[in-house]
Amino acid sequence: MCRNIRPLFNFEPPATEDEARAAALQYVRKVSGYTKPSQANQEAFDRAVDEVAAATVALLSSLTTTAPPKDREVEAEKARARSAGRYAS
């Protein structure tokens, strides 16, 4: 999985459509190999991003859990701590 795609489910506040679109964009970039597609491929690229974003929003809205929602700041701090440990010199 692309490292820039972050889990979006079970957070307080819930993930926004912008976050779902950003994840979709990263996914389509990864599988297509394009960071910026050519003009000839732009329409197909944009359509794929729209479809993946819609599927992501649908998925997130249909998932259920009994676990308490995670706090975004706490999770971000955990990620920073893992990164600091991983890249400490």
PyRosetta script that sets phi, psi and omega in degrees:
from pyrosetta import init, pose_from_sequence

init()
pose = pose_from_sequence("MCRNIRPLFNFEPPATEDEARAAALQYVRKVSGYTKPSQANQEAFDRAVDEVAAATVALLSSLTTTAPPKDREVEAEKARARSAGRYAS")
pose.set_psi(1, 148.0)
pose.set_omega(1, 177.8)
pose.set_phi(2, -64.4)
pose.set_psi(2, 133.6)
pose.set_omega(2, -177.6)
pose.set_phi(3, -64.9)
pose.set_psi(3, -23.9)
pose.set_omega(3, -178.2)
pose.set_phi(4, -80.9)
pose.set_psi(4, -9.6)
pose.set_omega(4, 178.5)
pose.set_phi(5, -88.2)
pose.set_psi(5, 119.6)
pose.set_omega(5, -177.3)
pose.set_phi(6, -104.6)
pose.set_psi(6, 150.4)
pose.set_omega(6, 174.1)
pose.set_phi(7, -58.1)
pose.set_psi(7, 141.5)
pose.set_omega(7, -177.6)
pose.set_phi(8, -118.7)
pose.set_psi(8, -9.9)
pose.set_omega(8, -174.8)
pose.set_phi(9, -89.0)
pose.set_psi(9, 143.5)
pose.set_omega(9, 173.1)
pose.set_phi(10, 66.3)
pose.set_psi(10, 47.9)
pose.set_omega(10, 174.9)
pose.set_phi(11, -117.8)
pose.set_psi(11, 153.2)
pose.set_omega(11, 175.1)
pose.set_phi(12, -119.2)
pose.set_psi(12, 117.7)
pose.set_omega(12, -1.7)
pose.set_phi(13, -72.6)
pose.set_psi(13, 159.9)
pose.set_omega(13, -178.8)
pose.set_phi(14, -60.5)
pose.set_psi(14, 157.8)
pose.set_omega(14, 177.9)
pose.set_phi(15, -61.0)
pose.set_psi(15, 144.1)
pose.set_omega(15, 179.2)
pose.set_phi(16, -92.0)
pose.set_psi(16, 168.8)
pose.set_omega(16, 176.0)
pose.set_phi(17, -65.6)
pose.set_psi(17, -31.2)
pose.set_omega(17, 176.8)
pose.set_phi(18, -64.3)
pose.set_psi(18, -39.2)
pose.set_omega(18, 177.9)
pose.set_phi(19, -67.6)
pose.set_psi(19, -39.1)
pose.set_omega(19, 176.9)
pose.set_phi(20, -64.3)
pose.set_psi(20, -40.3)
pose.set_omega(20, 179.1)
pose.set_phi(21, -66.8)
pose.set_psi(21, -40.0)
pose.set_omega(21, 178.5)
pose.set_phi(22, -63.1)
pose.set_psi(22, -40.5)
pose.set_omega(22, 177.0)
pose.set_phi(23, -65.1)
pose.set_psi(23, -40.9)
pose.set_omega(23, 178.9)
pose.set_phi(24, -63.3)
pose.set_psi(24, -41.9)
pose.set_omega(24, 178.5)
pose.set_phi(25, -61.0)
pose.set_psi(25, -44.4)
pose.set_omega(25, 178.9)
pose.set_phi(26, -62.8)
pose.set_psi(26, -41.5)
pose.set_omega(26, 179.4)
pose.set_phi(27, -62.6)
pose.set_psi(27, -48.6)
pose.set_omega(27, -178.4)
pose.set_phi(28, -64.9)
pose.set_psi(28, -38.7)
pose.set_omega(28, 175.7)
pose.set_phi(29, -59.2)
pose.set_psi(29, -43.3)
pose.set_omega(29, -177.1)
pose.set_phi(30, -65.5)
pose.set_psi(30, -50.2)
pose.set_omega(30, -175.3)
pose.set_phi(31, -74.2)
pose.set_psi(31, -27.4)
pose.set_omega(31, -179.5)
pose.set_phi(32, -85.7)
pose.set_psi(32, -25.0)
pose.set_omega(32, -176.5)
pose.set_phi(33, 84.7)
pose.set_psi(33, 3.8)
pose.set_omega(33, -179.8)
pose.set_phi(34, -105.5)
pose.set_psi(34, 135.2)
pose.set_omega(34, 166.5)
pose.set_phi(35, -92.6)
pose.set_psi(35, -32.6)
pose.set_omega(35, 174.0)
pose.set_phi(36, -141.3)
pose.set_psi(36, 108.6)
pose.set_omega(36, -177.0)
pose.set_phi(37, -71.0)
pose.set_psi(37, 160.3)
pose.set_omega(37, 175.7)
pose.set_phi(38, -68.3)
pose.set_psi(38, 165.8)
pose.set_omega(38, 178.3)
pose.set_phi(39, -58.6)
pose.set_psi(39, -34.5)
pose.set_omega(39, -179.4)
pose.set_phi(40, -65.9)
pose.set_psi(40, -28.4)
pose.set_omega(40, -177.5)
pose.set_phi(41, -105.3)
pose.set_psi(41, -2.2)
pose.set_omega(41, -174.5)
pose.set_phi(42, -59.7)
pose.set_psi(42, -43.9)
pose.set_omega(42, -178.0)
pose.set_phi(43, -63.3)
pose.set_psi(43, -45.4)
pose.set_omega(43, 179.3)
pose.set_phi(44, -64.6)
pose.set_psi(44, -40.1)
pose.set_omega(44, 178.8)
pose.set_phi(45, -62.2)
pose.set_psi(45, -49.8)
pose.set_omega(45, -179.8)
pose.set_phi(46, -62.6)
pose.set_psi(46, -40.0)
pose.set_omega(46, 178.9)
pose.set_phi(47, -63.8)
pose.set_psi(47, -41.1)
pose.set_omega(47, 178.5)
pose.set_phi(48, -63.9)
pose.set_psi(48, -42.2)
pose.set_omega(48, 178.2)
pose.set_phi(49, -61.5)
pose.set_psi(49, -44.3)
pose.set_omega(49, 179.4)
pose.set_phi(50, -61.2)
pose.set_psi(50, -43.7)
pose.set_omega(50, -177.8)
pose.set_phi(51, -69.0)
pose.set_psi(51, -41.1)
pose.set_omega(51, 178.6)
pose.set_phi(52, -67.5)
pose.set_psi(52, -39.6)
pose.set_omega(52, 177.5)
pose.set_phi(53, -62.8)
pose.set_psi(53, -43.1)
pose.set_omega(53, 178.8)
pose.set_phi(54, -63.7)
pose.set_psi(54, -42.0)
pose.set_omega(54, 178.2)
pose.set_phi(55, -65.1)
pose.set_psi(55, -36.4)
pose.set_omega(55, 178.8)
pose.set_phi(56, -65.9)
pose.set_psi(56, -46.0)
pose.set_omega(56, 178.5)
pose.set_phi(57, -61.9)
pose.set_psi(57, -42.6)
pose.set_omega(57, 179.1)
pose.set_phi(58, -63.0)
pose.set_psi(58, -42.9)
pose.set_omega(58, 178.6)
pose.set_phi(59, -61.7)
pose.set_psi(59, -50.6)
pose.set_omega(59, -177.3)
pose.set_phi(60, -61.6)
pose.set_psi(60, -35.9)
pose.set_omega(60, -178.6)
pose.set_phi(61, -75.2)
pose.set_psi(61, -20.6)
pose.set_omega(61, -178.1)
pose.set_phi(62, -97.8)
pose.set_psi(62, -11.8)
pose.set_omega(62, 179.4)
pose.set_phi(63, -75.4)
pose.set_psi(63, 147.3)
pose.set_omega(63, 175.3)
pose.set_phi(64, -130.9)
pose.set_psi(64, 156.5)
pose.set_omega(64, 178.0)
pose.set_phi(65, -155.8)
pose.set_psi(65, 156.3)
pose.set_omega(65, 174.1)
pose.set_phi(66, -101.3)
pose.set_psi(66, -5.4)
pose.set_omega(66, 179.2)
pose.set_phi(67, -72.6)
pose.set_psi(67, 146.7)
pose.set_omega(67, 177.6)
pose.set_phi(68, -68.3)
pose.set_psi(68, 149.5)
pose.set_omega(68, 179.1)
pose.set_phi(69, -61.5)
pose.set_psi(69, 146.2)
pose.set_omega(69, 178.0)
pose.set_phi(70, -86.4)
pose.set_psi(70, 150.2)
pose.set_omega(70, 177.5)
pose.set_phi(71, -90.6)
pose.set_psi(71, 127.2)
pose.set_omega(71, -177.0)
pose.set_phi(72, -60.1)
pose.set_psi(72, -41.3)
pose.set_omega(72, -178.1)
pose.set_phi(73, -67.4)
pose.set_psi(73, -40.3)
pose.set_omega(73, 178.8)
pose.set_phi(74, -64.1)
pose.set_psi(74, -45.0)
pose.set_omega(74, 179.2)
pose.set_phi(75, -64.7)
pose.set_psi(75, -38.0)
pose.set_omega(75, 177.9)
pose.set_phi(76, -64.9)
pose.set_psi(76, -39.7)
pose.set_omega(76, 178.5)
pose.set_phi(77, -65.7)
pose.set_psi(77, -40.0)
pose.set_omega(77, 176.2)
pose.set_phi(78, -60.5)
pose.set_psi(78, -43.0)
pose.set_omega(78, 179.6)
pose.set_phi(79, -64.3)
pose.set_psi(79, -40.5)
pose.set_omega(79, 177.7)
pose.set_phi(80, -63.8)
pose.set_psi(80, -39.9)
pose.set_omega(80, 179.4)
pose.set_phi(81, -65.9)
pose.set_psi(81, -41.6)
pose.set_omega(81, 176.8)
pose.set_phi(82, -62.3)
pose.set_psi(82, -42.7)
pose.set_omega(82, -179.0)
pose.set_phi(83, -64.8)
pose.set_psi(83, -43.8)
pose.set_omega(83, 179.8)
pose.set_phi(84, -61.4)
pose.set_psi(84, -40.5)
pose.set_omega(84, 178.5)
pose.set_phi(85, -68.6)
pose.set_psi(85, -35.1)
pose.set_omega(85, -178.5)
pose.set_phi(86, -72.2)
pose.set_psi(86, -37.9)
pose.set_omega(86, -174.3)
pose.set_phi(87, -108.7)
pose.set_psi(87, 16.5)
pose.set_omega(87, 178.2)
pose.set_phi(88, -65.4)
pose.set_psi(88, 140.6)
pose.set_omega(88, -176.3)
pose.set_phi(89, -92.5)
pose.dump_pdb("model.pdb")
